[in-house]
Amino acid sequence: MREPVLVERLRPFTSTIFAEMTALADRHSAVNLGQGFPDTDGPEGMLVEARKALFGGANQYPPGPGRPELREAIAAHRARYGTEYDPDGEVLVTAGATEAIAASLLALTGPGDEVIVIEPYYDSYAAAVAMSGATRKVVSLVPDGDRFALDLDAVRAAVTANTRAILVNSPHNPTGTVFTRTELAGLAALCVEHNLIAITDEVYEHLVFDDAQHLPLAAFPGMSARTVSISSAGKTFNCTGWKVGWVCASRELTSAVRAAKQFPTFTSAGPLQPAVAYALRNELSWVESLRESLRSKRDRLCAGLATAGFGIRPSAGTYFVCADVRPLGFTDAEDLAWRLPESIGVAAVPVGVFTDHPAEWRHLLRFAFCKQEEVLDEAIERLRTL
């Protein structure tokens, strides 16, 4: 008789909070500020290029590493940060950044290894580490005035002889933190000192606000050969459903990730890859207008949340702002999140579900502001009823 699968092994693979909250929002016709996807399309020129490719015969398998024109455009785009990659061997196109992260962990870590993950963390990270067979070691962001900061002392304390890699997300989902030059330099020094691989999730690289600046960890001294830099078209060009992401790394690291990636999907999004290549070369001015629009929407939602009585944690990047429910008299944001769609018709996501220590984050909800202004205004009106 076959032995039953242990429930503990299945735990990382339960349905995501985003799917559950979106289903709840749909059931109650709620305004969905839980899942981070925009409700407008990307630049028209990019869509035209996709149509050309779709009706121009680009509907079969593209090359496994990605179409050459896209890999070249990615390498040229990363050169803006002062990092150089050979499109033939150091750039890999993936089925979104989520696959890139999973393939990197599968390729570069395994049983007996430890992976440092900074919490709160995007929910796929825990599942990807579990699939690799490695052990997740969590270090929490800490309050630093209004922002959440990286605790470098805690990161250093988490490093052991078994530590293989650190997973870094900046601009950071869900808190909206953008790591500073000092924080990143400290991380780089630790990676060099302990011979660690850094896997960096940079999908919100263009969506930073005010005085914040995105600084790729790969550009810091000693990091180019030990960093797997990951990004995607989805957040940059409002095409999250296209699932076109990429890995940039040394030839050795890219080869390892490609070996892991080729078996789940081999390749994907053939007719969309030329359109993303076009966008990377021609639509960054559109991205600048998107960034300004999102900054304005962030301010609009934050003002509305403050008027409704929430405590606001400033967001320096991404689609998201975190709000403290305690000024409203609530103590459990997760319980409130499950009740909001039915009670007032708004969906949000509790930050505690992104952590190994939910009690420490129980007071925060994450709201997405990447929506049309009228959608945000309707959500704000409903939230005022709290």
N, C-alpha and C positions, 0 to 999 in steps of 0.2 A: 504494500500500500504506500502510495506517495506521501511523504511527510508534508504537513501543511507549511506554507510560507509564513515566516515569522512576521507578525504585524509590525514589529519595530522596523523591519527592512522596508515595509511599504509606507511608513510614515512620511518620508520626504516627498512622496509621489501622489498625495491627495490633491483634490482640485484646488486651484489657486483662489486666493481671496478676490481677485479681479473678476473671475468668472462667476463666483458666488454673488458678489455685490451687484454686478451687472444684471444677472438674472433677477435679483431682488428688485432692482430699479425698474426693470421691464415689467415685472409683475404688478408694481404699484404705480406705473407711469411717473416715476420719479425723475428729477433732473439728476443725471449721472455725472457727478464730479468725483467719482471713485476711480474709474479706469482712465489711464493717461493716454488718450488718443485725441487728436484734434478733430473738429467737425467741419473743416474746410480742406480743399485740395491744395496740392503744392503748385509750383510755378507752371504756367500754361506751356511754356516751351518744353519742359520736361515731359509733360503729358503728350505733346505732339510727337516727340521723339519716340515715346513708347508705342504710340499708334503706328508710326512708320515701321518700327521693328516688328510689331505684331502682324502687320499686313505685308511685310517685306521679306518674309521667309525666315525670321530668326526664332522659330518655334521648336527647334530640336535642341538636343543637349549642347550647351556651351562647353568649352573646355573645363575640366575639373577644377583648376585653380581660379577660374573666372575668365571672362572675355578679356583679351589683351588691352582693348581700349579703356576698359574700366580699371584694370590693374594699373595702367599708366596714369589715369586720372587720379586714382587714390594716392599713388606715390607722389605725384605733383602736388596734391593737396597737403599731404603730410610734410612736404618740404617747406611749407609756410612756417612751420614750427622750428625749422632748423634741423629736422631729422631726415635722413636720406635712406630710401629703400629702393632696391632693385625690383621693378615690377615683375621680372622673370625670376622668381624664387623667394622673394621676401614679402610678397603681398598675396593674400588668399581671400577670395570672395566666399562668403558663407550665407546660409539661410538666416539672415538676421544676426544681431549681436548675441542673442541668446544661444544660438548654436555655436557661435565662435567661442563663447565662454565655456560651454560644456565640452567642446572638442579640445580646447586648451587644457582643461583640467584632466580629461581622459588621457590626453597624450603625455602630459608632463608630471602628473602625480599618480600615486597608487597606494595600495595597502602598505601601512607602515609610515607613510608620509603624513605630515600635518600641514594644513592650509589655514593661514590666518585670514579671517573674514571680519570686516569692520561692520558693526551693527549700529543702526538698523541696516538691513541688507535686502536687496531685491530678492524675491522669493525663490527664483530659479537657482540662486547660488547654492543653497543648502542641498537641493536635489542633485546638482551637478557634482558637488564634492562627494556626496554619498555614492553616486554612480561610479566615480573614479576609485572608490575604495579607500580614499584618504580620510583623515580625521579633521573635522572642522574645529578650529579654535577661535573663539569670538572675542573681539576687543570692542568696547562701546565708545562711540563718540561721547563727548562730555560738554555740558553747558559752559560757554565762555562769553559772558555778557549776554547779548541777544542771540548769538550764533551757536551752532554746535561745532566743536573743535576736535581735531585728532589728538588723542592722548599718546604722544610718542613714548612716554615712559611705560605705559601699559603695553604698547606694541612690543617694545624691547623686552619686557618681562614675559611676553607670550612666546618668544622665540626659544626653541629648544634644539637639541641636536637632530631632531626629526623634522624640523620645519623645512619644507621644500619650497613653498610659494606663499605669496600674499596677494589677495584679491582686493583691488583698489577701485573705488567708484567715485569719480569727481568729474563734473558736477554731480552731486550726490542725491540719489533717489532713496528714501523719501524726504529728506530734511531740507533740500535746497541749498545745502552747504557747498561752497566751492573751496577746495583746499588751497591754502596760501603757499607762497614760495617757501616759507620757512618750514611748514609742515611737510611739503613734498621733498625738500632737501633732506630733512631728517629721515624720511622713509627711504630715500635713495641711499643714504649713508648706512642705514641698517641692512638694506639688501646687499650692498657691496661687502660690508663687514662679515655677514653671515652666509654669503653666496646663495642668496634667495632669488627665485624667479618672481617677477611682478607681472600679474595679469591685470590690465587696466581697462575698465569699462568707461568709455568716454563718449557715449552716445549723445549726451547733451552738450558736447564741446562748444557748439556755437550759441547755445541758449544761456548766456550769462548776462547779468544785469548790473547796472550802476558801475561801481569801480572794480568789480570782480573780473578776473582774467583766468582763462583756462590755460594751464601749463602742463603739457604732457610729461609724465614721469620719465619717459624714454629719453628726453632731452637733457636730463640731469647727468652730471659726471658719473661714469661707470655703469650707466643704465642701458645703453643702446643694445648691448649684447644679451641682456638678461630680462628685457621687458617685452611682453606680448601686448601690443597696443590694439584695442578693439573699438570700433565705432560702426556706424551704419547710416543709411540714407533716411531711415524712417522718421526720426525726430527732426533732422535737419531740413528735410524737404516735404514734411507733412504727408508721408506715404508709408505709414506704419504697417499697412497691410501688404506691402510689397516684399518685406522680409529680405532686404538686400543689405548684408553687413560685410565686414572685412576684418582681417587680421593683418597687422604689419609687425614684422619681427625679423630677427636674424635668419639667415638661410637655414641654420640648424633647427631653430625653434619652429619656423614655419613649416619645414618638412615634416616634423613630428606632428604638428596640428593637422596638416593636410592628410596624413596617414590615418588619423582618428576620424576626421570629418568625412572621408570618402565613403565610408560604409553606411552611415545613417542616411545621407542624402546624395552623395557624390557631387551633385550640382543642383542649381535651382534658378528660377526667375530669368530664364534665357532672354526673352524679349524685353525685360525691364532693365537689364544690365546696361545696354547702350544709353538708355534714358538717364540713368544715374551718372554715367560717365559724362554725358552732356551737362547735367546739372552741376556736377563738381567743377566743371571748367567755365560755366557760363551763368550760373544762377546764384552766386554768393551775394550779389546785391539784393536779390529777393530775400535771401536768408537774413540779411541785415534788417530789412523791413519787418520780417517775421519777428525777429528779436525785439524790436521796438514795440511791436504790437503786443507781444507777450508781456513785456515789462508793464505796459499800460493796463493790461488785463490783470496782472498780478496785483497792481495797486488798487484796481477797482474791487477785486474780490477781497483783498485784505481790509479795505475800508468797510466793506459790507459786513465782513465777519466781525470786525471790531464793534460796529454799530449793533450787531446782534448780540454782543456780549462775550465773544470769545477772546482769549488771550492769543496774540499773534506772535509767531516766531518768524523773523524776517527770512526771506528766500533770496539767495544771490544767484540762483540758476535753476534750470529744469522747468518742468510744467507745474510744480507743486509748492504749496505752502502748508505748514503745519499749524494747527490751532489747538490751544489748551482749552479743555472743556470745563475746568474747575471753576473759573469765574462765573459760570452759569449755574453752579451748584451740582454739577455731575462729577462723579469720581471715576467712572469706568467708561472710557471712550469706545471700547469694543462693544459693550452692551448698547451704548447709545447708537453706534453705527448700524447695528442690526435693526434698531427700532426706527431710525430716521426715515427710511424710504416709505414706510407705511404711515408713520405719524405726521410727517410734514411734507413728504415728497421730495427728499434730497438724499442722494447716496454719497457717502464718503468712505474712506478706508482707515481703520484703526492702525496706528503706527506700531503698536505692540506685536502685531502678527509678523512683522519683519525682524523679529529679535529672538534671541534665546532667553532673554530676561524681560518678559512682557510686563511684569509688575513695575519696572523702572520707567516704562514708556506708556503706561496705561492711560495717562491723561491727555494724549495727543491724537488728533484726527488729521489725516492728510486729505487736502482738497486739491483737485486739478483745476487750473485756470486756463487751459488750452482750448477754450470753447468760445463760441460767438458771444458778443457782449449781451445780446438779449437773453441768452441762456444763463449767463452769470447773473444778470439782473433778476431773472425769475427765481434762481436759487437763493439769492440774497433776500428777496421778499419772503420766501418761505422760511428761511432760517430765522428771520426776525420773530417768527411766532414762538420760537423757543423761549 
